[in-house]
């Protein structure tokens, strides 16, 4: 899946709207639930549908060595971690058939 960087504005009522292009590409539906992690200016949202351990592994990949990452490095690391988790999930599904 191609990455697209889009922007959102945090509103005074505490709302943050996910851009329509991302909503459509991820097939998000009203009422979808997310785990949200915020740390040092970075917010990561993960739709709740998979095992929490997968999400924790993605975060540990981002934070390894407590190194400060640039936006491009974070995007690359998150993308790689997501691809790894998806491949493992797909393999589990294929093995269970």
DOTI-319791 format. One record per residue: y, x, z of N, C-alpha, C, CB in turn. Coordinates in steps of 0.02 Angstrom, whole numbers, plus 50000, padded with zeros to 5 digits. Each point is the difference from the previous one (the first is absolute). Glycine has a CB too. Layout:
BEGIN
YXZYXZYXZYXZ;...
// end
This chain:
BEGIN
499415004250000500594995850000500625004550000499384990750061;501085007949895500615003949996500454998650060499924999849874;500415005450148500454999350057500694998049975499345008550066;500994987349972500684998149986500395000350064499664992749903;500895010950097500435000150059500524994749990499805012450021;500234982950025500504994849999500365000150067499324992949918;501235003450086500415000250060500074993150030500615009849954;499484990050112500094993850036500545001150052498794996449980;501504998250043500535000250051499754996650063500905000249911;499195003050146499834997150064500564995250020499325010350035;500524983549977500504994950014500114999250075499684994149895;500885002950124500184999350071499504995850039501195001249966;498454994450001499514995850035499335003550009500574989949954;499405016550026499385003950008499534999649942500124998250119;500084998649827499574999249941500095005949953500074987550011;499395014249957499995004949946499594996949944500115010150080;500204988849863499664996749945499655005249957500854990850000;498515008149988499625004449956500184998149928499045001250084;501185003749875500214998449932499464996349961500735010150002;499494985249955499554995649963499505004049958500894991449997;499325014049973499545004049959499415002650040500965003349929;499164998850133499475002450044499564994250022500735009550039;499594984949979499624994050020499524998049944500974996150073;499285003649866499584998049943499445005149987500994994149951;499185012350050499515005149984499445000350052500905006549943;499274992250120499505000150053499694993250012500625009450052;499594985649911499734993250006500074997350071499195002549908;501394998850123500124997650068500144992649999500455011350033;499304985350017500104992850007500394998650064498934997749936;501424996650065500354998050060499514999750058500854993549932;499365009150125499575000050060499585006350007499974987749991;500075016949960499635006250006500225003750063499895000849873;499655002450160500135003550063499995007649987499504990550068;500925013149968500055007249991500005003650067500634998149894;499105007850106500095004850055500595004249979498745000250036;501735000850010500615003849985500055005950047500584989649957;499525016350015500095006150039500685002949981498745002350005;501664999450045500645003149988500055006550038500534988849981;499675016549984500045006550033500505004449962498814999050042;501705003349992500485004849973500264998049931499435008850065;500814985149929500324997849938499524997749947500885007650027;498464992249988499514997949951499674993650026499795011949961;500184983049996499654993850016499424999349952501064994550044;498355004449984499404999049959499734993150016499735012549997;500154983549951499714993450008499305000249970501134994349997;498405002750038499314999549974499774992850008499755012250029;500074984649916499764993250004499355000050040500544996949889;499414998350157499414999650043499454996549961500704999950106;498835004049871499414997349967499435005050002500734993249925;499445013150087499505005350004499935002450072500265003549882;499285000950128499885003050066500615004150021498755000349977;501454999050087500575003750027499905007549995500234990550077;499155011849926499875007249998500255003049935499004998450074;500954997849871500255002549936500755001250003499084993949941;501285001450089500725000750006500195005950044500124987649983;499525013150073500135005650045499885006649966499694992850097;499805007549859499875006149963500575001649951498764997950011;501514997049957500575001149956500595002950039499624990549927;500515006650132500565002650040499875007250023500244988450038;499155013249980499865006850022500095004949943499204995650085;500645002249853500125004349942500755001449991498964995549945;501454999450068500725000849994500265004850053500094988449953;499655011050107500275003750057499675006850013500274989150048;499245012849912499625006150016500465005950016499074995949926;500795007250129500385005850021500714998550021499305006449924;500884987350085500684998150019500535003049954499614999050117;500195002449821500465002849951500484994649976499135008349964;501474993550023500494995449970499874999849925500875002450091;499074991749882499854999149930500604997149963498804998450027;501285003649910500504996949958499734993249977500455011349962;499994984550011499794993449975499455000749947501154995450025;498925009549931499495001049948499335002250030500925003049919;499105001450131499385002150032499664994250036500485011550014;499914984450020499724994250035499684995349950500865001050090;499504997549855499744995549949499355002849970501174996149974;498815010350013499395003149973499434999750050500715007649931;499434994050132499484999950052499744992950012500535009950053;499924985349950499794993150011499584997649941501034997850069;499195003749871499634998049940499305003150000501084999049936;498875007450080499355003350002499564997050054500535010549959;499754988250099499614997150054499764992949983500665006950082;499784989249887499814993249980499445000349948501184995950024;498885008649927499485000649949499335002050031500875003149916;499155001450133499395002250035499684994150038500485011750010;499934984650026499754994350038499714994749953500855002350091;499504996449855499754995049952499345002249969501184996649975;498765009850009499375002549971499434999350050500655008149930;499484993550134499494999150051499814992750008500445010250059;500064985449941499884992850006499584997549941501084998650063;499115003549876499644997949940499275002450002501085000249935;498835006050090499325002750005499584995950050500435011549971;499884986650086499664995850049499804993349970500645005750092;499814991449870499864993649968499445000749950501204996550016;498835008749942499495001149949499325001250033500875004949923;499114998650133499375001450034499714993850034500385011750017;500064983549998499764994050035499744994749952500825002550091;499284998449844499784995049950499265000649987501125000249948;
// end
